[in-house]
Amino acid sequence: MAAPKHFLQLKDFSRDELEHVFARTRWIKDQFKRYEPYHPLFDRTLVMIFEKQSTRTRLSFEAGMHQLGGAAIFLSTRDSQLGRGEPVEDAAQVISRMCDIVMIRTFEQDIVERFARHSRVPVINGLTNEYHPCQILADIFTFIEHRGSIEGKTVAWIGDSNNVCNTWLQAAEVFGFNVHVSTPPGYEVEPERAGLFGDDHYEEFADPMDAVRGADLVTTDVWTSMGFEAENEARRRDFEDWQVDAEMMRQAKPDALFMHCLPAHRGEEVAAEVIDGPHSVVWDEAENRLHTQKALMEYLLLGRVSP
Protein backbone atom coordinates (compact mmCIF):
# COMPACT_ATOMS: atom_id res chain seq x y z
CA MET A 1 0.00 0.00 0.00
CA ALA A 2 1.50 3.33 -1.10
CA ALA A 3 1.96 5.97 1.59
CA PRO A 4 -0.78 8.62 1.41
CA LYS A 5 0.03 12.24 0.65
CA HIS A 6 -0.69 14.68 3.46
CA PHE A 7 -1.12 18.46 3.71
CA LEU A 8 0.36 19.40 7.09
CA GLN A 9 2.29 22.53 6.10
CA LEU A 10 1.99 24.63 2.98
CA LYS A 11 5.52 23.66 1.93
CA ASP A 12 4.41 19.99 1.78
CA PHE A 13 3.16 20.86 -1.73
CA SER A 14 5.29 22.11 -4.60
CA ARG A 15 4.35 25.26 -6.48
CA ASP A 16 3.17 23.10 -9.38
CA GLU A 17 0.86 21.13 -7.06
CA LEU A 18 -0.53 24.30 -5.49
CA GLU A 19 -1.16 25.87 -8.88
CA HIS A 20 -3.01 22.70 -9.90
CA VAL A 21 -5.17 23.06 -6.75
CA PHE A 22 -5.89 26.69 -7.69
CA ALA A 23 -6.85 25.71 -11.24
CA ARG A 24 -9.21 23.07 -9.89
CA THR A 25 -10.59 25.59 -7.38
CA ARG A 26 -11.56 27.92 -10.21
CA TRP A 27 -13.36 25.14 -12.06
CA ILE A 28 -15.07 23.70 -8.96
CA LYS A 29 -16.16 27.16 -7.81
CA ASP A 30 -17.58 27.93 -11.26
CA GLN A 31 -19.57 24.68 -11.24
CA PHE A 32 -20.92 25.52 -7.78
CA LYS A 33 -21.96 29.04 -8.81
CA ARG A 34 -23.81 27.64 -11.85
CA TYR A 35 -25.58 25.02 -9.70
CA GLU A 36 -23.90 22.23 -11.68
CA PRO A 37 -23.57 19.11 -9.48
CA TYR A 38 -20.05 17.69 -9.19
CA HIS A 39 -19.74 14.58 -7.02
CA PRO A 40 -16.29 13.04 -7.53
CA LEU A 41 -16.11 11.92 -3.88
CA PHE A 42 -19.39 10.00 -3.84
CA ASP A 43 -19.40 7.46 -0.99
CA ARG A 44 -16.16 8.85 0.46
CA THR A 45 -16.00 9.91 4.12
CA LEU A 46 -14.15 12.77 5.75
CA VAL A 47 -13.50 12.60 9.50
CA MET A 48 -13.01 16.00 11.13
CA ILE A 49 -11.23 15.95 14.50
CA PHE A 50 -11.55 19.15 16.54
CA GLU A 51 -9.65 20.05 19.68
CA LYS A 52 -10.16 23.79 19.03
CA GLN A 53 -13.45 25.61 18.50
CA SER A 54 -14.29 26.52 14.93
CA THR A 55 -16.79 28.19 12.62
CA ARG A 56 -15.17 28.55 9.19
CA THR A 57 -13.03 25.39 9.32
CA ARG A 58 -15.89 23.09 10.31
CA LEU A 59 -18.46 24.63 7.99
CA SER A 60 -16.18 24.81 4.96
CA PHE A 61 -14.98 21.21 5.27
CA GLU A 62 -18.38 19.76 6.14
CA ALA A 63 -20.24 21.66 3.42
CA GLY A 64 -17.42 21.05 0.96
CA MET A 65 -17.43 17.28 1.41
CA HIS A 66 -21.22 17.24 1.04
CA GLN A 67 -20.99 19.28 -2.16
CA LEU A 68 -18.44 16.81 -3.55
CA GLY A 69 -20.88 13.96 -2.94
CA GLY A 70 -19.31 12.55 0.21
CA ALA A 71 -20.06 12.62 3.93
CA ALA A 72 -18.35 14.37 6.84
CA ILE A 73 -18.22 13.13 10.43
CA PHE A 74 -17.44 15.51 13.31
CA LEU A 75 -15.35 14.19 16.21
CA SER A 76 -14.59 16.35 19.23
CA THR A 77 -11.84 15.26 21.59
CA ARG A 78 -14.41 15.85 24.35
CA ASP A 79 -16.58 13.11 22.85
CA SER A 80 -13.97 10.59 21.71
CA GLN A 81 -11.32 8.42 23.29
CA LEU A 82 -8.67 10.95 22.22
CA GLY A 83 -9.99 13.14 25.02
CA ARG A 84 -9.50 10.30 27.52
CA GLY A 85 -5.83 9.72 26.77
CA GLU A 86 -5.91 7.31 23.82
CA PRO A 87 -2.51 7.57 22.08
CA VAL A 88 -2.65 9.61 18.89
CA GLU A 89 -0.89 6.76 17.09
CA ASP A 90 -3.61 4.26 18.09
CA ALA A 91 -6.40 6.65 17.13
CA ALA A 92 -4.80 7.16 13.72
CA GLN A 93 -4.66 3.41 13.09
CA VAL A 94 -8.35 2.96 13.89
CA ILE A 95 -9.84 6.12 12.41
CA SER A 96 -7.95 5.85 9.13
CA ARG A 97 -9.32 2.31 8.57
CA MET A 98 -12.88 3.65 8.73
CA CYS A 99 -12.71 6.69 6.47
CA ASP A 100 -11.03 8.09 3.37
CA ILE A 101 -9.51 11.36 4.56
CA VAL A 102 -8.96 13.13 7.89
CA MET A 103 -8.83 16.80 8.86
CA ILE A 104 -7.45 17.75 12.27
CA ARG A 105 -7.73 21.13 14.04
CA THR A 106 -5.65 20.99 17.21
CA PHE A 107 -3.02 22.79 19.26
CA GLU A 108 0.41 21.27 18.69
CA GLN A 109 1.76 20.51 15.21
CA ASP A 110 3.33 17.38 16.67
CA ILE A 111 -0.14 15.85 17.13
CA VAL A 112 -0.95 16.23 13.43
CA GLU A 113 2.47 14.92 12.41
CA ARG A 114 2.17 11.84 14.66
CA PHE A 115 -1.35 11.10 13.44
CA ALA A 116 -0.22 11.35 9.81
CA ARG A 117 2.70 8.97 10.33
CA HIS A 118 0.27 6.25 11.42
CA SER A 119 -2.61 7.04 9.07
CA ARG A 120 -3.55 4.94 6.04
CA VAL A 121 -5.36 7.91 4.45
CA PRO A 122 -4.48 11.56 3.69
CA VAL A 123 -4.40 13.95 6.64
CA ILE A 124 -5.06 17.71 6.39
CA ASN A 125 -3.92 20.23 8.96
CA GLY A 126 -7.03 22.34 9.64
CA LEU A 127 -5.02 24.54 12.03
CA THR A 128 -2.33 24.16 14.68
CA ASN A 129 -0.44 26.65 16.83
CA GLU A 130 2.36 26.58 14.25
CA TYR A 131 0.61 26.59 10.85
CA HIS A 132 -2.68 27.32 9.07
CA PRO A 133 -2.08 26.08 5.50
CA CYS A 134 -5.75 25.89 4.46
CA GLN A 135 -6.22 29.57 5.30
CA ILE A 136 -3.29 30.66 3.15
CA LEU A 137 -4.52 28.50 0.27
CA ALA A 138 -7.73 30.53 0.34
CA ASP A 139 -5.90 33.82 0.82
CA ILE A 140 -3.58 33.38 -2.15
CA PHE A 141 -6.42 32.15 -4.36
CA THR A 142 -8.42 35.25 -3.36
CA PHE A 143 -5.50 37.51 -4.27
CA ILE A 144 -5.18 35.78 -7.65
CA GLU A 145 -8.93 36.26 -8.29
CA HIS A 146 -8.65 40.00 -7.65
CA ARG A 147 -5.15 40.90 -8.84
CA GLY A 148 -3.61 38.00 -10.80
CA SER A 149 -0.31 36.33 -9.95
CA ILE A 150 1.13 36.99 -6.51
CA GLU A 151 4.69 36.37 -7.70
CA GLY A 152 6.90 39.40 -7.09
CA LYS A 153 4.24 41.18 -5.02
CA THR A 154 4.60 42.45 -1.45
CA VAL A 155 2.46 41.25 1.44
CA ALA A 156 2.55 43.24 4.68
CA TRP A 157 1.84 41.24 7.82
CA ILE A 158 0.99 43.45 10.82
CA GLY A 159 0.63 42.06 14.34
CA ASP A 160 1.47 38.76 15.98
CA SER A 161 3.91 36.31 14.40
CA ASN A 162 1.41 33.48 14.77
CA ASN A 163 0.45 30.39 12.75
CA VAL A 164 -1.03 32.42 9.88
CA CYS A 165 2.08 34.60 9.70
CA ASN A 166 4.28 31.49 9.69
CA THR A 167 2.35 30.07 6.76
CA TRP A 168 2.52 33.33 4.77
CA LEU A 169 6.29 33.14 5.16
CA GLN A 170 6.35 29.59 3.80
CA ALA A 171 4.11 30.63 0.90
CA ALA A 172 6.49 33.47 0.01
CA GLU A 173 9.29 30.96 -0.49
CA VAL A 174 7.11 28.75 -2.68
CA PHE A 175 5.52 31.46 -4.86
CA GLY A 176 8.31 34.03 -4.98
CA PHE A 177 6.71 37.04 -3.31
CA ASN A 178 7.90 39.18 -0.40
CA VAL A 179 6.51 39.46 3.11
CA HIS A 180 7.09 42.53 5.25
CA VAL A 181 6.52 41.64 8.90
CA SER A 182 6.00 44.13 11.71
CA THR A 183 5.40 42.91 15.25
CA PRO A 184 5.80 44.55 18.65
CA PRO A 185 9.10 43.86 20.45
CA GLY A 186 9.08 40.36 21.90
CA TYR A 187 6.69 38.95 19.30
CA GLU A 188 9.10 38.64 16.38
CA VAL A 189 9.15 35.79 13.87
CA GLU A 190 10.96 32.65 15.00
CA PRO A 191 12.40 31.26 11.72
CA GLU A 192 12.74 27.71 13.06
CA ARG A 193 9.13 27.66 14.30
CA ALA A 194 7.95 29.13 11.01
CA GLY A 195 9.70 26.30 9.16
CA LEU A 196 11.35 28.71 6.74
CA PHE A 197 13.61 27.59 3.92
CA GLY A 198 15.57 30.85 4.24
CA ASP A 199 15.05 34.57 4.72
CA ASP A 200 15.26 35.77 1.12
CA HIS A 201 11.56 36.58 0.91
CA TYR A 202 10.80 38.38 4.16
CA GLU A 203 11.95 41.48 5.97
CA GLU A 204 11.17 42.65 9.49
CA PHE A 205 10.17 46.23 10.32
CA ALA A 206 10.01 47.85 13.74
CA ASP A 207 7.50 50.45 12.46
CA PRO A 208 4.31 48.99 10.92
CA MET A 209 3.97 52.10 8.70
CA ASP A 210 7.27 51.19 7.05
CA ALA A 211 6.12 47.58 6.60
CA VAL A 212 2.97 48.51 4.66
CA ARG A 213 4.61 51.15 2.45
CA GLY A 214 4.08 50.08 -1.16
CA ALA A 215 2.42 46.78 -0.23
CA ASP A 216 0.02 45.01 -2.60
CA LEU A 217 -1.74 43.27 0.29
CA VAL A 218 -2.06 44.16 3.97
CA THR A 219 -3.15 41.40 6.33
CA THR A 220 -3.45 40.78 10.04
CA ASP A 221 -5.06 38.52 12.64
CA VAL A 222 -6.32 38.75 16.19
CA TRP A 223 -3.75 39.84 18.74
CA THR A 224 -4.52 36.91 21.03
CA SER A 225 -4.78 33.54 19.29
CA MET A 226 -6.66 30.59 20.74
CA GLY A 227 -4.67 29.04 23.56
CA PHE A 228 -3.05 32.34 24.59
CA GLU A 229 -6.04 33.88 26.36
CA ALA A 230 -4.09 34.34 29.61
CA GLU A 231 -1.91 36.89 27.79
CA ASN A 232 -4.84 38.91 26.45
CA GLU A 233 -4.50 42.05 28.57
CA ALA A 234 -0.74 42.26 28.10
CA ARG A 235 -1.10 41.73 24.37
CA ARG A 236 -3.71 44.48 24.02
CA ARG A 237 -1.23 46.91 25.56
CA ASP A 238 1.75 45.66 23.55
CA PHE A 239 -0.08 45.71 20.18
CA GLU A 240 -1.84 49.06 20.63
CA ASP A 241 0.19 50.75 17.85
CA TRP A 242 -0.24 47.83 15.43
CA GLN A 243 -3.89 48.37 14.51
CA VAL A 244 -4.48 48.39 10.74
CA ASP A 245 -6.40 51.63 10.22
CA ALA A 246 -7.10 53.96 7.30
CA GLU A 247 -3.90 55.93 7.86
CA MET A 248 -1.86 52.72 7.65
CA MET A 249 -3.68 51.54 4.51
CA ARG A 250 -2.83 54.86 2.83
CA GLN A 251 0.85 53.86 3.01
CA ALA A 252 0.15 50.79 0.86
CA LYS A 253 -0.49 50.89 -2.90
CA PRO A 254 -3.75 52.64 -3.86
CA ASP A 255 -5.27 49.34 -5.02
CA ALA A 256 -3.92 47.29 -2.11
CA LEU A 257 -6.17 44.57 -0.71
CA PHE A 258 -6.89 43.95 2.97
CA MET A 259 -7.32 40.44 4.36
CA HIS A 260 -8.12 38.95 7.77
CA CYS A 261 -8.64 35.24 8.46
CA LEU A 262 -11.49 36.00 10.92
CA PRO A 263 -12.93 36.23 13.50
CA ALA A 264 -12.00 39.92 13.73
CA HIS A 265 -12.14 42.41 16.58
CA ARG A 266 -12.98 45.84 15.18
CA GLY A 267 -11.17 48.50 17.14
CA GLU A 268 -8.32 46.17 18.07
CA GLU A 269 -6.20 44.64 15.30
CA VAL A 270 -8.24 46.35 12.56
CA ALA A 271 -10.38 49.47 12.34
CA ALA A 272 -13.98 49.06 11.18
CA GLU A 273 -13.36 51.51 8.33
CA VAL A 274 -10.75 49.12 6.92
CA ILE A 275 -12.38 45.71 7.32
CA ASP A 276 -15.71 47.12 6.08
CA GLY A 277 -14.11 49.40 3.52
CA PRO A 278 -13.28 49.21 -0.21
CA HIS A 279 -9.87 47.55 0.24
CA SER A 280 -11.32 44.61 2.17
CA VAL A 281 -11.86 41.21 0.56
CA VAL A 282 -12.39 39.30 3.81
CA TRP A 283 -15.77 37.84 2.78
CA ASP A 284 -14.38 36.54 -0.52
CA GLU A 285 -11.46 35.15 1.46
CA ALA A 286 -13.79 33.35 3.88
CA GLU A 287 -15.93 31.91 1.06
CA ASN A 288 -12.86 30.66 -0.76
CA ARG A 289 -11.99 28.40 2.18
CA LEU A 290 -14.88 26.26 0.91
CA HIS A 291 -13.72 26.04 -2.69
CA THR A 292 -9.95 25.69 -2.16
CA GLN A 293 -10.52 22.90 0.36
CA LYS A 294 -12.78 21.05 -2.06
CA ALA A 295 -9.99 21.17 -4.64
CA LEU A 296 -7.49 20.09 -1.99
CA MET A 297 -9.55 17.04 -0.98
CA GLU A 298 -10.09 16.12 -4.63
CA TYR A 299 -6.34 16.22 -5.24
CA LEU A 300 -5.40 14.23 -2.13
CA LEU A 301 -7.93 11.49 -2.93
CA LEU A 302 -7.99 11.40 -6.73
CA GLY A 303 -4.71 12.97 -7.83
CA ARG A 304 -4.65 15.28 -10.84
CA VAL A 305 -8.14 15.61 -12.26
CA SER A 306 -8.95 17.49 -15.47
CA PRO A 307 -12.39 18.88 -16.37
C-alpha positions in Angstrom: 0.0 0.0 0.0 1.5 3.3 -1.1 2.0 6.0 1.6 -0.8 8.6 1.4 0.0 12.2 0.7 -0.7 14.7 3.5 -1.1 18.5 3.7 0.4 19.4 7.1 2.3 22.5 6.1 2.0 24.6 3.0 5.5 23.7 1.9 4.4 20.0 1.8 3.2 20.9 -1.7 5.3 22.1 -4.6 4.4 25.3 -6.5 3.2 23.1 -9.4 0.9 21.1 -7.1 -0.5 24.3 -5.5 -1.2 25.9 -8.9 -3.0 22.7 -9.9 -5.2 23.1 -6.8 -5.9 26.7 -7.7 -6.8 25.7 -11.2 -9.2 23.1 -9.9 -10.6 25.6 -7.4 -11.6 27.9 -10.2 -13.4 25.1 -12.1 -15.1 23.7 -9.0 -16.2 27.2 -7.8 -17.6 27.9 -11.3 -19.6 24.7 -11.2 -20.9 25.5 -7.8 -22.0 29.0 -8.8 -23.8 27.6 -11.8 -25.6 25.0 -9.7 -23.9 22.2 -11.7 -23.6 19.1 -9.5 -20.1 17.7 -9.2 -19.7 14.6 -7.0 -16.3 13.0 -7.5 -16.1 11.9 -3.9 -19.4 10.0 -3.8 -19.4 7.5 -1.0 -16.2 8.9 0.5 -16.0 9.9 4.1 -14.1 12.8 5.8 -13.5 12.6 9.5 -13.0 16.0 11.1 -11.2 16.0 14.5 -11.5 19.2 16.5 -9.6 20.1 19.7 -10.2 23.8 19.0 -13.4 25.6 18.5 -14.3 26.5 14.9 -16.8 28.2 12.6 -15.2 28.6 9.2 -13.0 25.4 9.3 -15.9 23.1 10.3 -18.5 24.6 8.0 -16.2 24.8 5.0 -15.0 21.2 5.3 -18.4 19.8 6.1 -20.2 21.7 3.4 -17.4 21.0 1.0 -17.4 17.3 1.4 -21.2 17.2 1.0 -21.0 19.3 -2.2 -18.4 16.8 -3.6 -20.9 14.0 -2.9 -19.3 12.5 0.2 -20.1 12.6 3.9 -18.4 14.4 6.8 -18.2 13.1 10.4 -17.4 15.5 13.3 -15.4 14.2 16.2 -14.6 16.3 19.2 -11.8 15.3 21.6 -14.4 15.8 24.4 -16.6 13.1 22.8 -14.0 10.6 21.7 -11.3 8.4 23.3 -8.7 10.9 22.2 -10.0 13.1 25.0 -9.5 10.3 27.5 -5.8 9.7 26.8 -5.9 7.3 23.8 -2.5 7.6 22.1 -2.6 9.6 18.9 -0.9 6.8 17.1 -3.6 4.3 18.1 -6.4 6.6 17.1 -4.8 7.2 13.7 -4.7 3.4 13.1 -8.3 3.0 13.9 -9.8 6.1 12.4 -7.9 5.8 9.1 -9.3 2.3 8.6 -12.9 3.6 8.7 -12.7 6.7 6.5 -11.0 8.1 3.4 -9.5 11.4 4.6 -9.0 13.1 7.9 -8.8 16.8 8.9 -7.4 17.8 12.3 -7.7 21.1 14.0 -5.6 21.0 17.2 -3.0 22.8 19.3 0.4 21.3 18.7 1.8 20.5 15.2 3.3 17.4 16.7 -0.1 15.9 17.1 -1.0 16.2 13.4 2.5 14.9 12.4 2.2 11.8 14.7 -1.4 11.1 13.4 -0.2 11.4 9.8 2.7 9.0 10.3 0.3 6.2 11.4 -2.6 7.0 9.1 -3.5 4.9 6.0 -5.4 7.9 4.4 -4.5 11.6 3.7 -4.4 14.0 6.6 -5.1 17.7 6.4 -3.9 20.2 9.0 -7.0 22.3 9.6 -5.0 24.5 12.0 -2.3 24.2 14.7 -0.4 26.6 16.8 2.4 26.6 14.2 0.6 26.6 10.8 -2.7 27.3 9.1 -2.1 26.1 5.5 -5.8 25.9 4.5 -6.2 29.6 5.3 -3.3 30.7 3.2 -4.5 28.5 0.3 -7.7 30.5 0.3 -5.9 33.8 0.8 -3.6 33.4 -2.2 -6.4 32.1 -4.4 -8.4 35.2 -3.4 -5.5 37.5 -4.3 -5.2 35.8 -7.7 -8.9 36.3 -8.3 -8.6 40.0 -7.7 -5.1 40.9 -8.8 -3.6 38.0 -10.8 -0.3 36.3 -10.0 1.1 37.0 -6.5 4.7 36.4 -7.7 6.9 39.4 -7.1 4.2 41.2 -5.0 4.6 42.5 -1.4 2.5 41.2 1.4 2.6 43.2 4.7 1.8 41.2 7.8 1.0 43.4 10.8 0.6 42.1 14.3 1.5 38.8 16.0 3.9 36.3 14.4 1.4 33.5 14.8 0.4 30.4 12.7 -1.0 32.4 9.9 2.1 34.6 9.7 4.3 31.5 9.7 2.3 30.1 6.8 2.5 33.3 4.8 6.3 33.1 5.2 6.4 29.6 3.8 4.1 30.6 0.9 6.5 33.5 0.0 9.3 31.0 -0.5 7.1 28.8 -2.7 5.5 31.5 -4.9 8.3 34.0 -5.0 6.7 37.0 -3.3 7.9 39.2 -0.4 6.5 39.5 3.1 7.1 42.5 5.3 6.5 41.6 8.9 6.0 44.1 11.7 5.4 42.9 15.3 5.8 44.6 18.7 9.1 43.9 20.5 9.1 40.4 21.9 6.7 38.9 19.3 9.1 38.6 16.4 9.1 35.8 13.9 11.0 32.6 15.0 12.4 31.3 11.7 12.7 27.7 13.1 9.1 27.7 14.3 8.0 29.1 11.0 9.7 26.3 9.2 11.4 28.7 6.7 13.6 27.6 3.9 15.6 30.8 4.2 15.1 34.6 4.7 15.3 35.8 1.1 11.6 36.6 0.9 10.8 38.4 4.2 11.9 41.5 6.0 11.2 42.7 9.5 10.2 46.2 10.3 10.0 47.9 13.7 7.5 50.5 12.5 4.3 49.0 10.9 4.0 52.1 8.7 7.3 51.2 7.0 6.1 47.6 6.6 3.0 48.5 4.7 4.6 51.2 2.5 4.1 50.1 -1.2 2.4 46.8 -0.2 0.0 45.0 -2.6 -1.7 43.3 0.3 -2.1 44.2 4.0 -3.2 41.4 6.3 -3.4 40.8 10.0 -5.1 38.5 12.6 -6.3 38.7 16.2 -3.8 39.8 18.7 -4.5 36.9 21.0 -4.8 33.5 19.3 -6.7 30.6 20.7 -4.7 29.0 23.6 -3.0 32.3 24.6 -6.0 33.9 26.4 -4.1 34.3 29.6 -1.9 36.9 27.8 -4.8 38.9 26.4 -4.5 42.1 28.6 -0.7 42.3 28.1 -1.1 41.7 24.4 -3.7 44.5 24.0 -1.2 46.9 25.6 1.7 45.7 23.6 -0.1 45.7 20.2 -1.8 49.1 20.6 0.2 50.8 17.9 -0.2 47.8 15.4 -3.9 48.4 14.5 -4.5 48.4 10.7 -6.4 51.6 10.2 -7.1 54.0 7.3 -3.9 55.9 7.9 -1.9 52.7 7.7 -3.7 51.5 4.5 -2.8 54.9 2.8 0.8 53.9 3.0 0.1 50.8 0.9 -0.5 50.9 -2.9 -3.7 52.6 -3.9 -5.3 49.3 -5.0 -3.9 47.3 -2.1 -6.2 44.6 -0.7 -6.9 44.0 3.0 -7.3 40.4 4.4 -8.1 39.0 7.8 -8.6 35.2 8.5 -11.5 36.0 10.9 -12.9 36.2 13.5 -12.0 39.9 13.7 -12.1 42.4 16.6 -13.0 45.8 15.2 -11.2 48.5 17.1 -8.3 46.2 18.1 -6.2 44.6 15.3 -8.2 46.4 12.6 -10.4 49.5 12.3 -14.0 49.1 11.2 -13.4 51.5 8.3 -10.8 49.1 6.9 -12.4 45.7 7.3 -15.7 47.1 6.1 -14.1 49.4 3.5 -13.3 49.2 -0.2 -9.9 47.5 0.2 -11.3 44.6 2.2 -11.9 41.2 0.6 -12.4 39.3 3.8 -15.8 37.8 2.8 -14.4 36.5 -0.5 -11.5 35.2 1.5 -13.8 33.3 3.9 -15.9 31.9 1.1 -12.9 30.7 -0.8 -12.0 28.4 2.2 -14.9 26.3 0.9 -13.7 26.0 -2.7 -9.9 25.7 -2.2 -10.5 22.9 0.4 -12.8 21.0 -2.1 -10.0 21.2 -4.6 -7.5 20.1 -2.0 -9.5 17.0 -1.0 -10.1 16.1 -4.6 -6.3 16.2 -5.2 -5.4 14.2 -2.1 -7.9 11.5 -2.9 -8.0 11.4 -6.7 -4.7 13.0 -7.8 -4.6 15.3 -10.8 -8.1 15.6 -12.3 -8.9 17.5 -15.5 -12.4 18.9 -16.4 
